[in-house]
Amino acid sequence: MRLPKVWAAAFVALLPVLPGCDRSPSGPQTKRIILLTNGPDPFWDAMRVGMEAAERDFHLAKAGLRVVRDVNDGTGKSQIDKLRQYGNQTDVAAVAISVTEVENSGIANAMNDLQKQGVKVIAIDSDLDRDKSRDARFAYLGTHNVVAGQELGKAAKGVKPDGGKYATFVGIKGAANAVERIRGFAEGAGDKFTQVESLGDEMDHSVAIKNVKDALDRNPELTVLVGIWAYNADAIVKVVQQRELRDKITIVVFDAAELAIQDMEDGNIDAMVVQNPYEMGYQGTKLMKALVEDDKTTIHEMFPSWDPATGKFNEPDGDVKFTGLKVVYPDRGSPLTKEMFAPATEFMKLSEFKKWLAEHNLKGS
């Protein structure tokens, strides 16, 4: 069916103001700054809020930029496919990627290809293998995951000083943040703790619950359960509650998902090591805008060892910027003290942490 000429003219007149279109036929195209996640999880909601705050604060619209979150399905193949798609899209200016598989050379190659096409690339939350592939991105911005693991191990030791046998639960065992946190946990917990299981669920929440059940079935001597990714916390709590094992089991976890916050309030989690995804999103957006605009002053402020004259980093790991950690503990009955943890780690009661979330309009972190 053909439109009447008057309607057709009106429709054509509206096209320039539709979302994603140029404001005028000859106007510049709005470019995207993309956060590519390693999988779907509410953890990324806080990062998105940080990105949107930076979008406002740094006036990205005036610069012809906008922020977008693209959710991966938890596989390396999907990340490679998405990176290749970005290379074929002229409106992509920069990409921040949480790398799904640290040893996947295909992801590093796709990141390198994007850079060759002029797209700015950084790693966020989870990095590449820095010994092999650090040139595939400009920099890493996020958590120092080994230190974070150490802090969680210290929390377990503080709650259970006599040690015990433990199991770790995570989405993707090959992700850099998973490898580093699990290693760090062992270092922080010390010799009195022995790992008997390390299980991945490929970001399937039903498998996450099954893994906890299986670990307990195979190892009745387990006394410490460790959640490495955000959703693992509630999976652990559910199984421990079902089996009425709370008096026997110490539960320490990463991140403060909304369900985990309630679990701690209900007395079912002993400690949380909390990242700052809001700050990752905020600082990541700031950095990507600076890279796109070749804003050497801002880049140097964020990474002081970066030399604006040469475009190189003058110090080992000068291309790494950390966004901080919090240890969150229950308001009542916790044996943990600030002195147990690194001086740079914030130490907060759950009620204090909830106030911090409210100030940033967040439900979790």
N, C-alpha and C positions, 0 to 999 in steps of 0.2 A: 504494500500500500504506500502511495506517495503522499508526503505531507503537503498541505496547501502552501503556496509560496510565502505567505505572511508568517505562518508557523515555522517554516523551515528557516527563514531569515532570523527569526527570534531565537531559534535553537542554536544556530551558528554563532549569534552574538554572545550567547552565554558561555560558549566553550572556553574562552580564555580564562574565566574565573573559576572553572571547576578545579577541585583539589588535584594537585600534582601537575597542573598545566601552567605554562608561562603566563605571566600577567598581560603580555601583549605579544602579537605575532613575532616581533623581532626581539623580545625581551630575553634576558638570560634564564637559563634553565636552573631551577632549584636543585641543588645537589644534596645527596643523602650522606649522612654519617651513620654508619650501621654498627650496632652491637650484635654479633653473632654468638648466641649462647651455646653451651655444650649440650643442652637438653632442656626440656620443659620443667620448671620448678618455680614455686613462689619466691624463692631466693632472688630471682631476677627482677621481681617487682620493685624491690628497693633500689636496685641499680637503675631501673628505668626512671624512677622518681628523681634520682640524682642526675641522670642525663637531661631530664626535662627542666630541672632547676638550672642547670648550666646553660641550657638552650635559651632560657630567659635572661639569665644574668650576663651572658656574653653576647647577647643580641645576634643569635645565629641567623634569624630571618633577614636581618639587614645585610648580612654577609652572603645571602643566597644559599643558606644551608638549613637542613632540618635533621633531627635525630630520629632513628628508626631502630626498633628491636626486632631481630629476626631469630626465631626459636628453632634450634636444631632438634633432631629426633634422638640424639644420644649416640649416633654412629659417626665414625670417621668418614665413611663414604658420603654421607649427607653433607658434612662440612666441606668436603672437597667439591662436591657438586655445586653447593651454594657459592663457594669462592669463585669457581669457574663462571657461574652465571653472572656474578658481579662484574667480572672482566668483560662481559659482553654488553654491559649496561652503561650508557654514557653518563648517567646521573649519579654514579657512585664516586664520592670523593675520598672517603676514608672508611676503614673497617677496623673494629676492635673485636678480636676473637678470643673466646675462652676455649683453648685447644682441648679437644676431646681425647686424643691419644698421643702421648708425648713421643712415642717412637714411630709414629706414622709419617714416613717421609713424603707421602702424597700430600698431606696437609701442608707441610713446609714448602713443597714445590709449588703448590697452588698459591700460597702466600707470596712466595718469591715472584711468581708470574704476575700477580696483581701489582706488586711494587714496580715491576718493569713497565707496566702500562700506566704508571703515574698515580696509582691509588696508594694513599698512605695507609700503612698497616701497623697496628700495635697488638700485643697480646694483653689480655686482661683476665684476672682471676686464676687462670691456669696457663702456664707458659709452654713453650717448646723445650726440647733438650738444648740447653744453652751451649753445651760443648760442641754440638753438631750443627745446630740450625739457627743460632741467634740472629744471623743476618737476614732471616726471613721476615723479621719485623723490626720496626724502629726501636721499640722498648717494651718492657713489661711493667704493668701497673696493677698492683693488687696486694694480696697477702703474702708474707714470707711464710710459706707453708711448712717448712721444716721447723721454724720457731713456733708456729701455731701448734704443730703436733707436739712439740716439747712442752708447751704450756698445758695442753690437755693431759699429757702424761704426768706432769707435776700435780695436776688436779686429782687424778686418780690416786697418786701416791699420798696426797694430803688427806683424801677421804679414807684410803685403805693403806695405812703405813706398813702393814705386814705383807703387802703384796698379794699376788694371786695369779690365776690363769685368766687370760682375756681373749676375746674375739673382736675383730674389727669388721664393720659392715660399710659398704660403699657402693655407689652406682657403677662406675667404670674403673676397674682396678688399674688399668693402664694410663689413666689421666695423670698428668704431672702432679696436680694438687693431691690426688689420692696417694700416690707413691711417696711423696714428700711428707705428708701428714702422718702416714703409718710409720714411716721411718723415724720421724721426730717423736712420735708417741713413745716408741720403745726407748729412745734416748732419755726422754723426760721422766718416764716411769721408773727406770732403773732395773737393777739386776733381780729384784724380788718379784718382778712380773714376768710371766712367760706367755707368749702368744701361741694359741693352739688352733686358731682358725682365722682366715682372712677371706671374706666372701664378697663377691660382686653380684649385683642384681640387674645390670644393664638398664637401670632406670625404670624397672618394672616394679611398682609398689607391692604387688602381690608376691613377687619373688623376694622382695626385701623382707616381708613378714615370714615367708617360708624359710629364708636363710637363718633367721633368728631361731626359729623352731628347730631346724636341723642342727644348728650348732649346739643348742642345749641338749638335744637328744643324743648327739654323739659324744658330748663332753659334760657329763653331770657335775664335774668338778669346777666348771666355769663360775667365776665370781665377779667378773668385770666385763661389761658389754660396752663397746665403743662405737658410736655413730660418727662416720667420717663425712657424709654429706647430709644436707639439711633434713631431708625426709626420713633418713634412717632413724632419727631420734624417736619419732612417734611409732615407727614399726617395732622398735625394741620395747618401748613402753607397753604397747598393746599386748605383746606376747608375755612379758613379765607379769602384767596384771592378770591375764588369763590363767596363768599357771601359779599365781599367788606366790611369786618368788622374790618380791621386793625386799624382804628382810635379808635375803641372801645375796642379792645382786647389786653391785655398784654400777650406776649408769652415768657415763660422761659422753658428751656429744659436741659436734661442731654445729655452729650456726644457731640462730634463734628463729626458727620457723614459728608461725602463729600457733600451731598445735603444740610445739615443744615448749613454748612459753607457758601455755596452760598446764602442760604436763609437769613442769617445774613447780608451778603454783600449787598443784595438787600433791606435791611431795614425791614425784616419780622420776625426777632427774636430779643428780647430785651436782653437776657443774656443766656449763656450756662455755666453749671458747667461741667468741662471736667475731666475725669479720665485719667489714664496713662496706657492703656492696653499694650503699648510697654514695660514699666517697669515691669508690671505683668509677661509678657512672659519671659523677660530677667531674673528677679530675681527668677521666678518659676523654670526655667530650671537650674539655678545655684543651687538652693536648692535641686531639685530632684537628680542632679548628686552627690551632697554631701551626700545625704541620701543613695543612691545606693552604694557609695564607703565608707560609714561610715567615712566620713571626718568630724570629730568632731570639728576641728578648724573652718572650714567654717560655719558649722551649728551654732556654738556658736557666731561667728561674726555677723551672720544674726539675731539670736535670743539670745541676751545677757543673758536672764533669764534662758536659757536652760543649765542644768548642765551636762557636758560631763561624769561625774562620774556616775551619777544615770540615765541619760537619761530622766530626768523629768524637767518640767518648775517650777521655784521657785516663780513666781509671777502670780496673776490673769491676764488672757489675755496676758500672756507672749508668748503664741503661736500664736499671731496675729501681722502681720507686714503690715503697710499701705504704699501705693505707691504714695500718694500725690494727690492734686487737683489743678485745675486752674479755675478761673472765667474769662470767655472771654466775652468781650463786644464790641459793634460796635465802629468804629473809631470816629464817629461823633454823637453828640447829646445825649450821654448817661448821666443820672444823677448819675450813680454808681461811688463810690470812694473806694479806697483800705481799708479805715478805717471802712467800713461797714462789713468787713469780718474777719475771723480768721487770725491771723498773719502768720500762716503756709501756708495759701492758696495763691497761685500765682495769681496775678491780671494782666491781659494782654489785650491789644487792639487786635482786630481781625488780624490786619496786623502783629503784633508781633507774634501772635500765628501761623500764616501761615508760618512765617520764621522758627519757631521752628519745624513745621511739615516738611518743606523742608530739614532742617538739618538732620532729621532722616529718610528721604525718605519715608514719610508717606503722605497719602491723607486724613486721618482722625484720630481721637483718641477717 
